[in-house]
Amino acid sequence: MVIKNAKFVTSVADSKALYDTGACEIAIAGKSNVGKSSFINYICNNGKLARTSGDPGRTRLLNYFEVNGGEFYFVDLPGYGYAKVAKGEKAKWGAMIEGYLTSSERLKNVFVLLDIRHKPTDDDKMMVNFLFHYNIPFTLIATKADKLSRMQQTKNRQMLAAEMGVGVDNVYLTSALNKTGKEAIFDRITQILG
């Protein structure tokens, strides 16, 4: 599996009006500022595909990206757990994320992005518990691996696996900056689509 091309298709503001891609979908979830846009741009080899921002909480919609001419789609979910957002807005995002995850018939897997430098937040754990509860397959992806030494990466990967209740092999390390981890992600996508 190689991603040859990808393009932004549409944004949806309401989980009751989901866009029907007609293909498998892989959702990208994670807390605000974990690097979802950078991850999408890196994996799709297109620096301008998803808008990156230094300000957390920029993604407020469900953003659909068509990959390889419709072979599958990435669906970028709004970041969760951003403190500076009004409670009402937060609840709206939560309902949108939940609505998409429980009602998209095309959803095959959720890539849950975690910052390798930090322990998972309560929001991260809540997301994974939600996915477990609804029996939605997910993959844990540790971002920003370039910020740590090799030894620290190994240690923190074990910590993330233990905290999230999965095997160490189920935590994928990536760095959009150092361009590492892409092959493993492609292999994972092949398994998911297979």
HUHUNOR-V512438 format. One record per backbone hydrogen bond with DSSP energy under -0.5 kcal/mol. CO is the residue of the C=O (numbers start at 1). NH is the residue of the N-H. E is the energy in kcal/mol with one decimal. If there is no record, write none. Layout:
co->[CO	CO]
nh->[NH	NH]
e->[E	E]
This chain:
co->[2	5	7	10	12	14	15	19	24	25	25	26	27	27	28	29	30	31	35	36	37	38	39	40	41	42	46	54	55	58	59	61	62	62	63	64	64	65	66	67	67	67	71	72	73	74	74	75	75	76	80	81	82	86	87	88	89	90	91	92	93	94	95	96	97	98	99	100	103	104	106	109	109	110	110	111	111	112	113	114	114	115	121	122	123	124	125	126	127	128	129	130	131	132	135	137	139	139	140	141	141	142	143	144	145	149	150	151	152	153	154	155	156	157	158	159	160	161	161	162	167	168	170	170	172	174	175	175	180	181	182	183	184	185	186	187	188	189	190]
nh->[4	68	66	64	62	17	18	21	73	108	109	75	29	111	77	113	80	34	39	40	41	42	43	44	46	45	49	56	58	60	79	63	12	64	76	9	10	74	7	70	71	72	24	67	26	65	76	28	77	63	32	83	85	90	91	92	93	94	95	96	97	98	99	100	101	102	103	104	105	107	25	27	111	112	139	29	113	141	31	116	143	118	125	126	127	128	129	130	131	132	133	134	136	135	137	110	112	141	172	114	143	174	116	147	148	153	154	155	156	157	158	159	160	161	162	163	164	165	166	165	170	171	140	172	142	145	179	180	175	185	186	187	188	189	190	191	192	193	194]
e->[-0.8	-3.4	-2.8	-3.0	-2.8	-2.0	-0.5	-0.9	-2.4	-3.3	-1.0	-2.2	-0.6	-3.5	-2.4	-3.1	-1.3	-1.7	-2.2	-2.5	-2.7	-2.5	-2.9	-2.3	-2.6	-1.0	-1.8	-0.6	-0.5	-0.8	-0.6	-0.7	-2.3	-0.5	-2.9	-3.1	-0.9	-2.2	-2.3	-0.8	-1.7	-1.2	-0.6	-2.6	-2.7	-2.8	-0.6	-2.8	-0.6	-2.3	-1.9	-0.7	-1.1	-2.5	-2.6	-1.9	-2.3	-2.7	-2.5	-2.2	-3.0	-2.8	-2.8	-2.4	-2.7	-2.2	-1.4	-2.4	-0.6	-0.5	-2.5	-2.2	-0.5	-0.9	-2.7	-3.0	-0.7	-2.7	-0.6	-0.6	-3.0	-1.8	-2.2	-2.6	-2.4	-2.2	-2.8	-2.4	-2.2	-2.7	-2.9	-2.2	-3.0	-1.3	-0.6	-1.5	-2.9	-0.5	-2.7	-2.8	-0.6	-2.7	-2.0	-1.9	-1.7	-2.7	-2.2	-2.2	-3.0	-2.3	-1.9	-2.1	-2.8	-2.3	-2.5	-2.8	-2.2	-0.8	-2.4	-0.6	-1.8	-1.9	-1.1	-0.6	-3.5	-2.2	-0.9	-1.8	-2.0	-1.7	-2.7	-2.5	-2.0	-2.6	-2.3	-2.2	-2.5	-2.9	-2.0]
